Amino acid sequence: MGERKVLNRYFPPDFDPLLVPKRKYDPYKQVEVRMMIPFSLQCIKCGEYMYRGKKFNSRKEDVIGDDYLGIKKYRFYIKCCVCNNEIAFKTDPKNQDYVCESGATRNFESWRQQDEAEEKFEGERKEAAEANAMSALESKTLDSKIEMDILDALDEIKAYNERHERVDRAELGSAQKPADEMSAKERDEMAAFKRAQAARAVDAKPPPLQGSSSDEAVPAPPPTLAAPEPARPPSPPAPVVLKRRLADAPPPVEKKPKLGGLVAYSSSSSSEGEGAS
């Protein structure tokens, strides 16, 4: 199967490009292009809002007799997506923008108003500076002051970054620098610190006892006796529960030993009855 998208063509050896007829350039020719509208607009016929970035099949043509410093201007034609009204706008290379010509009105854009106000202010300032030498000097002084403030702010940011730049964690973990990396001033400060520590240790040592030399052993302090535990209060006696015999209750039954496999029970009432009989 041959290549579907051919990138080169075959030219025979006897091909003469001068014999190929040239096409006539039509300045009013329109080319169909797929594009997105570069600004939000409203149709003047139906009032439909079309926002920036909406895609349309447009027709593009050159603007005859209108250019900016040799840069061509192009005009685009689109149709409203609701009422089919034709809308035309062209490029504006001077302001790097587009100009809506017919069929719609451009919606309000706050940044465009701010840019226009800044341009107007700069133009008035230049005119005033050209007309008055003192105002020109004041404007130059103001510009130089603003530039100096910006440079000072940049210097502060650089100094801040230098102070907070990243360091090696190994250096942060080490408590002291090696002796060869310490400067003479740091070595003197370290020696003075060690001498002060030694002096404080000597002052804090207790004086020796009289009549005893430093070679004699210091007697150990006597052992401390533990304090006696406080006596606990006596616990209250357990309550005595007295079993009261009811008057109507029968007397207890006395159990006698077994006689020939039989168990004889006797009670005081039965014995008393037998005696009576």
C-alpha positions as a Markdown table, in Angstrom:
| # | Residue | x | y | z |
|---|---|---|---|---|
| 1 | Met | 0.0 | 0.0 | 0.0 |
| 2 | Gly | 1.4 | 3.4 | -1.0 |
| 3 | Glu | 1.9 | 6.3 | 1.3 |
| 4 | Arg | -1.4 | 8.2 | 1.9 |
| 5 | Lys | 0.2 | 11.5 | 2.9 |
| 6 | Val | 2.9 | 12.2 | 0.3 |
| 7 | Leu | 5.6 | 14.6 | 1.5 |
| 8 | Asn | 7.5 | 14.9 | -1.8 |
| 9 | Arg | 6.7 | 14.5 | -5.5 |
| 10 | Tyr | 8.5 | 13.2 | -8.5 |
| 11 | Phe | 10.0 | 15.7 | -10.9 |
| 12 | Pro | 11.2 | 14.4 | -14.3 |
| 13 | Pro | 14.7 | 15.4 | -15.6 |
| 14 | Asp | 13.2 | 17.6 | -18.3 |
| 15 | Phe | 11.1 | 19.6 | -15.9 |
| 16 | Asp | 11.2 | 23.4 | -16.4 |
| 17 | Pro | 9.6 | 25.5 | -13.7 |
| 18 | Leu | 9.4 | 28.6 | -16.0 |
| 19 | Leu | 6.9 | 26.8 | -18.2 |
| 20 | Val | 4.5 | 26.4 | -15.2 |
| 21 | Pro | 1.7 | 29.0 | -15.5 |
| 22 | Lys | 1.6 | 31.4 | -12.5 |
| 23 | Arg | -1.6 | 32.0 | -10.6 |
| 24 | Lys | -2.9 | 35.5 | -10.3 |
| 25 | Tyr | -3.1 | 36.9 | -6.8 |
| 26 | Asp | -6.6 | 37.9 | -5.8 |
| 27 | Pro | -6.3 | 40.4 | -3.0 |
| 28 | Tyr | -10.1 | 40.0 | -2.2 |
| 29 | Lys | -9.9 | 36.3 | -1.9 |
| 30 | Gln | -11.4 | 34.9 | 1.4 |
| 31 | Val | -10.1 | 31.9 | 3.1 |
| 32 | Glu | -12.1 | 29.7 | 5.5 |
| 33 | Val | -10.4 | 29.2 | 8.8 |
| 34 | Arg | -11.5 | 27.6 | 12.2 |
| 35 | Met | -10.8 | 30.1 | 15.0 |
| 36 | Met | -11.9 | 31.2 | 18.5 |
| 37 | Ile | -13.2 | 34.7 | 19.0 |
| 38 | Pro | -10.6 | 36.7 | 20.8 |
| 39 | Phe | -13.0 | 38.8 | 23.0 |
| 40 | Ser | -16.5 | 38.5 | 24.5 |
| 41 | Leu | -19.2 | 40.3 | 22.5 |
| 42 | Gln | -23.0 | 40.6 | 22.2 |
| 43 | Cys | -25.0 | 40.3 | 19.0 |
| 44 | Ile | -26.9 | 43.6 | 18.2 |
| 45 | Lys | -29.7 | 41.7 | 16.5 |
| 46 | Cys | -30.7 | 39.0 | 19.0 |
| 47 | Gly | -28.7 | 40.1 | 22.0 |
| 48 | Glu | -26.9 | 36.7 | 22.4 |
| 49 | Tyr | -23.7 | 36.8 | 24.4 |
| 50 | Met | -20.7 | 35.0 | 22.9 |
| 51 | Tyr | -17.8 | 34.6 | 25.2 |
| 52 | Arg | -14.1 | 34.6 | 24.5 |
| 53 | Gly | -12.8 | 31.2 | 23.3 |
| 54 | Lys | -16.0 | 30.2 | 21.4 |
| 55 | Lys | -15.1 | 28.4 | 18.2 |
| 56 | Phe | -16.4 | 29.5 | 14.8 |
| 57 | Asn | -15.9 | 28.7 | 11.1 |
| 58 | Ser | -14.8 | 32.1 | 9.9 |
| 59 | Arg | -13.8 | 33.7 | 6.6 |
| 60 | Lys | -10.5 | 35.6 | 6.6 |
| 61 | Glu | -9.5 | 38.3 | 4.1 |
| 62 | Asp | -6.8 | 41.0 | 3.9 |
| 63 | Val | -7.7 | 44.6 | 4.7 |
| 64 | Ile | -6.8 | 46.5 | 1.5 |
| 65 | Gly | -5.1 | 49.9 | 2.0 |
| 66 | Asp | -4.8 | 49.6 | 5.8 |
| 67 | Asp | -1.6 | 48.5 | 7.5 |
| 68 | Tyr | 0.6 | 49.5 | 10.5 |
| 69 | Leu | 4.3 | 50.0 | 9.8 |
| 70 | Gly | 4.1 | 47.5 | 6.9 |
| 71 | Ile | 2.2 | 44.9 | 9.0 |
| 72 | Lys | -0.9 | 43.6 | 7.3 |
| 73 | Lys | -4.3 | 43.7 | 8.9 |
| 74 | Tyr | -6.8 | 40.9 | 8.6 |
| 75 | Arg | -10.6 | 40.9 | 8.8 |
| 76 | Phe | -12.7 | 38.0 | 10.0 |
| 77 | Tyr | -16.3 | 37.3 | 9.4 |
| 78 | Ile | -18.4 | 35.0 | 11.7 |
| 79 | Lys | -22.1 | 34.4 | 12.1 |
| 80 | Cys | -24.2 | 34.5 | 15.3 |
| 81 | Cys | -25.0 | 31.1 | 16.6 |
| 82 | Val | -28.6 | 32.0 | 17.2 |
| 83 | Cys | -29.8 | 34.5 | 14.5 |
| 84 | Asn | -27.1 | 33.9 | 11.8 |
| 85 | Asn | -26.2 | 37.6 | 11.9 |
| 86 | Glu | -22.9 | 38.4 | 10.3 |
| 87 | Ile | -20.2 | 39.8 | 12.7 |
| 88 | Ala | -17.0 | 41.4 | 11.4 |
| 89 | Phe | -13.8 | 42.3 | 13.3 |
| 90 | Lys | -10.2 | 43.0 | 12.3 |
| 91 | Thr | -6.7 | 42.9 | 13.9 |
| 92 | Asp | -5.1 | 45.9 | 15.5 |
| 93 | Pro | -1.3 | 45.4 | 15.5 |
| 94 | Lys | -0.6 | 48.8 | 17.1 |
| 95 | Asn | -2.4 | 47.9 | 20.4 |
| 96 | Gln | -1.9 | 44.1 | 20.0 |
| 97 | Asp | -5.7 | 43.7 | 20.0 |
| 98 | Tyr | -8.8 | 43.3 | 17.9 |
| 99 | Val | -11.4 | 45.9 | 16.8 |
| 100 | Cys | -15.1 | 45.0 | 16.4 |
| 101 | Glu | -16.4 | 46.6 | 13.2 |
| 102 | Ser | -20.0 | 45.5 | 12.7 |
| 103 | Gly | -22.7 | 43.1 | 13.8 |
| 104 | Ala | -21.9 | 43.1 | 17.5 |
| 105 | Thr | -20.7 | 45.2 | 20.4 |
| 106 | Arg | -17.7 | 44.4 | 22.5 |
| 107 | Asn | -18.4 | 43.8 | 26.2 |
| 108 | Phe | -16.8 | 45.9 | 28.9 |
| 109 | Glu | -13.4 | 44.8 | 30.0 |
| 110 | Ser | -11.8 | 46.4 | 33.1 |
| 111 | Trp | -8.2 | 45.8 | 32.1 |
| 112 | Arg | -8.7 | 47.6 | 28.9 |
| 113 | Gln | -10.0 | 50.6 | 30.7 |
| 114 | Gln | -7.0 | 50.5 | 33.1 |
| 115 | Asp | -4.6 | 50.3 | 30.2 |
| 116 | Glu | -6.2 | 53.2 | 28.5 |
| 117 | Ala | -6.0 | 55.3 | 31.7 |
| 118 | Glu | -2.3 | 54.5 | 32.1 |
| 119 | Glu | -1.6 | 55.4 | 28.5 |
| 120 | Lys | -3.5 | 58.7 | 28.9 |
| 121 | Phe | -1.6 | 59.5 | 32.0 |
| 122 | Glu | 1.8 | 58.8 | 30.4 |
| 123 | Gly | 0.9 | 60.9 | 27.4 |
| 124 | Glu | -0.2 | 63.9 | 29.6 |
| 125 | Arg | 3.0 | 63.5 | 31.6 |
| 126 | Lys | 5.2 | 63.6 | 28.5 |
| 127 | Glu | 3.4 | 66.6 | 27.2 |
| 128 | Ala | 3.8 | 68.5 | 30.5 |
| 129 | Ala | 7.5 | 67.5 | 30.6 |
| 130 | Glu | 8.1 | 68.8 | 27.1 |
| 131 | Ala | 6.3 | 72.1 | 27.9 |
| 132 | Asn | 7.9 | 72.8 | 31.3 |
| 133 | Ala | 11.6 | 72.1 | 32.2 |
| 134 | Met | 10.9 | 72.0 | 35.9 |
| 135 | Ser | 8.2 | 69.4 | 35.6 |
| 136 | Ala | 10.6 | 67.3 | 33.4 |
| 137 | Leu | 13.2 | 67.6 | 36.2 |
| 138 | Glu | 10.7 | 66.6 | 38.8 |
| 139 | Ser | 9.6 | 63.6 | 36.8 |
| 140 | Lys | 13.2 | 62.5 | 36.3 |
| 141 | Thr | 13.8 | 62.8 | 40.0 |
| 142 | Leu | 10.7 | 60.8 | 40.8 |
| 143 | Asp | 11.7 | 58.1 | 38.4 |
| 144 | Ser | 15.3 | 57.9 | 39.8 |
| 145 | Lys | 13.8 | 57.7 | 43.4 |
| 146 | Ile | 11.5 | 54.8 | 42.4 |
| 147 | Glu | 14.5 | 53.0 | 40.8 |
| 148 | Met | 16.6 | 53.5 | 43.9 |
| 149 | Asp | 13.8 | 52.1 | 46.1 |
| 150 | Ile | 13.5 | 49.0 | 43.8 |
| 151 | Leu | 17.3 | 48.4 | 44.0 |
| 152 | Asp | 17.2 | 48.8 | 47.8 |
| 153 | Ala | 14.4 | 46.2 | 48.0 |
| 154 | Leu | 16.4 | 43.8 | 45.8 |
| 155 | Asp | 19.5 | 44.2 | 48.0 |
| 156 | Glu | 17.4 | 43.4 | 51.1 |
| 157 | Ile | 16.0 | 40.3 | 49.5 |
| 158 | Lys | 19.5 | 39.2 | 48.5 |
| 159 | Ala | 20.8 | 39.7 | 52.0 |
| 160 | Tyr | 17.9 | 37.8 | 53.5 |
| 161 | Asn | 18.5 | 34.9 | 51.1 |
| 162 | Glu | 22.2 | 34.8 | 52.0 |
| 163 | Arg | 21.4 | 34.7 | 55.7 |
| 164 | His | 18.9 | 31.9 | 55.3 |
| 165 | Glu | 20.7 | 29.9 | 52.6 |
| 166 | Arg | 20.9 | 26.2 | 53.1 |
| 167 | Val | 23.8 | 24.7 | 55.0 |
| 168 | Asp | 25.2 | 21.2 | 55.5 |
| 169 | Arg | 23.3 | 19.2 | 58.2 |
| 170 | Ala | 26.6 | 17.7 | 59.3 |
| 171 | Glu | 27.9 | 21.1 | 60.2 |
| 172 | Leu | 24.7 | 21.9 | 62.1 |
| 173 | Gly | 25.0 | 18.6 | 64.1 |
| 174 | Ser | 28.6 | 19.3 | 65.2 |
| 175 | Ala | 28.9 | 21.3 | 68.4 |
| 176 | Gln | 32.3 | 22.7 | 67.7 |
| 177 | Lys | 34.4 | 23.4 | 64.7 |
| 178 | Pro | 37.7 | 21.6 | 64.2 |
| 179 | Ala | 40.8 | 23.4 | 65.7 |
| 180 | Asp | 42.3 | 24.0 | 62.2 |
| 181 | Glu | 39.1 | 25.7 | 60.9 |
| 182 | Met | 38.8 | 28.1 | 63.9 |
| 183 | Ser | 40.2 | 31.5 | 63.6 |
| 184 | Ala | 42.6 | 33.1 | 66.1 |
| 185 | Lys | 39.8 | 35.1 | 67.7 |
| 186 | Glu | 37.6 | 32.1 | 68.1 |
| 187 | Arg | 40.6 | 30.1 | 69.7 |
| 188 | Asp | 41.2 | 32.9 | 72.2 |
| 189 | Glu | 37.5 | 33.0 | 73.1 |
| 190 | Met | 37.5 | 29.3 | 73.6 |
| 191 | Ala | 40.6 | 29.4 | 75.9 |
| 192 | Ala | 39.1 | 32.2 | 78.0 |
| 193 | Phe | 35.9 | 30.2 | 78.3 |
| 194 | Lys | 37.7 | 27.1 | 79.5 |
| 195 | Arg | 39.7 | 29.2 | 82.1 |
| 196 | Ala | 36.5 | 30.7 | 83.4 |
| 197 | Gln | 35.0 | 27.2 | 83.8 |
| 198 | Ala | 38.0 | 26.0 | 85.7 |
| 199 | Ala | 37.9 | 29.0 | 88.0 |
| 200 | Arg | 34.3 | 28.5 | 88.8 |
| 201 | Ala | 35.0 | 24.8 | 89.6 |
| 202 | Val | 37.7 | 25.7 | 92.1 |
| 203 | Asp | 35.5 | 28.3 | 93.8 |
| 204 | Ala | 32.6 | 25.8 | 94.1 |
| 205 | Lys | 34.9 | 23.2 | 95.8 |
| 206 | Pro | 34.3 | 23.0 | 99.7 |
| 207 | Pro | 37.3 | 23.9 | 102.0 |
| 208 | Pro | 39.2 | 21.0 | 103.7 |
| 209 | Leu | 38.7 | 20.3 | 107.5 |
| 210 | Gln | 41.2 | 21.7 | 110.1 |
| 211 | Gly | 43.9 | 19.3 | 111.2 |
| 212 | Ser | 43.5 | 17.0 | 108.2 |
| 213 | Ser | 45.7 | 16.8 | 105.2 |
| 214 | Ser | 44.6 | 16.4 | 101.7 |
| 215 | Asp | 45.9 | 12.9 | 101.6 |
| 216 | Glu | 43.7 | 11.7 | 104.5 |
| 217 | Ala | 40.4 | 10.2 | 103.5 |
| 218 | Val | 37.3 | 12.2 | 104.2 |
| 219 | Pro | 35.0 | 10.2 | 106.6 |
| 220 | Ala | 31.7 | 9.2 | 105.1 |
| 221 | Pro | 28.6 | 10.9 | 106.5 |
| 222 | Pro | 26.7 | 8.8 | 109.0 |
| 223 | Pro | 23.8 | 6.8 | 107.6 |
| 224 | Thr | 20.4 | 8.4 | 108.0 |
| 225 | Leu | 17.8 | 6.4 | 109.9 |
| 226 | Ala | 14.4 | 6.0 | 108.3 |
| 227 | Ala | 11.6 | 7.8 | 110.2 |
| 228 | Pro | 9.2 | 5.4 | 112.0 |
| 229 | Glu | 5.9 | 4.8 | 110.3 |
| 230 | Pro | 2.9 | 6.4 | 112.1 |
| 231 | Ala | 0.7 | 4.0 | 114.1 |
| 232 | Arg | -2.4 | 3.1 | 112.5 |
| 233 | Pro | -5.7 | 3.5 | 114.4 |
| 234 | Pro | -7.3 | 0.2 | 115.7 |
| 235 | Ser | -9.9 | -1.2 | 113.4 |
| 236 | Pro | -13.5 | -1.2 | 114.9 |
| 237 | Pro | -14.7 | -4.6 | 116.3 |
| 238 | Ala | -16.9 | -6.7 | 114.1 |
| 239 | Pro | -20.6 | -6.5 | 114.9 |
| 240 | Val | -21.9 | -9.4 | 116.9 |
| 241 | Val | -25.1 | -10.8 | 115.5 |
| 242 | Leu | -27.3 | -12.5 | 118.2 |
| 243 | Lys | -29.7 | -15.1 | 117.1 |
| 244 | Arg | -32.9 | -14.7 | 119.0 |
| 245 | Arg | -35.1 | -17.8 | 119.4 |
| 246 | Leu | -38.7 | -17.3 | 118.6 |
| 247 | Ala | -41.2 | -18.3 | 121.3 |
| 248 | Asp | -43.4 | -20.3 | 119.0 |
| 249 | Ala | -40.6 | -22.1 | 117.2 |
| 250 | Pro | -40.3 | -25.9 | 118.0 |
| 251 | Pro | -37.3 | -27.1 | 120.1 |
| 252 | Pro | -34.3 | -28.4 | 118.2 |
| 253 | Val | -34.2 | -32.0 | 117.2 |
| 254 | Glu | -31.5 | -34.1 | 118.8 |
| 255 | Lys | -29.9 | -36.7 | 116.5 |
| 256 | Lys | -29.1 | -40.1 | 118.0 |
| 257 | Pro | -26.7 | -42.7 | 116.7 |
| 258 | Lys | -27.9 | -45.3 | 114.4 |
| 259 | Leu | -29.4 | -48.5 | 115.9 |
| 260 | Gly | -29.6 | -51.4 | 113.5 |
| 261 | Gly | -29.8 | -49.3 | 110.4 |
| 262 | Leu | -32.6 | -47.2 | 111.9 |
| 263 | Val | -32.3 | -43.7 | 113.0 |
| 264 | Ala | -34.1 | -42.7 | 116.2 |
| 265 | Tyr | -35.1 | -39.1 | 116.7 |
| 266 | Ser | -36.2 | -37.8 | 120.0 |
| 267 | Ser | -37.2 | -34.4 | 121.2 |
| 268 | Ser | -37.7 | -33.0 | 124.6 |
| 269 | Ser | -41.5 | -32.7 | 124.0 |
| 270 | Ser | -41.8 | -36.4 | 123.1 |
| 271 | Ser | -39.8 | -37.5 | 126.1 |
| 272 | Glu | -41.9 | -35.3 | 128.3 |
| 273 | Gly | -45.1 | -36.8 | 126.9 |
| 274 | Glu | -43.8 | -40.4 | 127.5 |
| 275 | Gly | -43.0 | -39.6 | 131.1 |
| 276 | Ala | -46.4 | -38.2 | 131.5 |
| 277 | Ser | -48.0 | -41.3 | 130.2 |
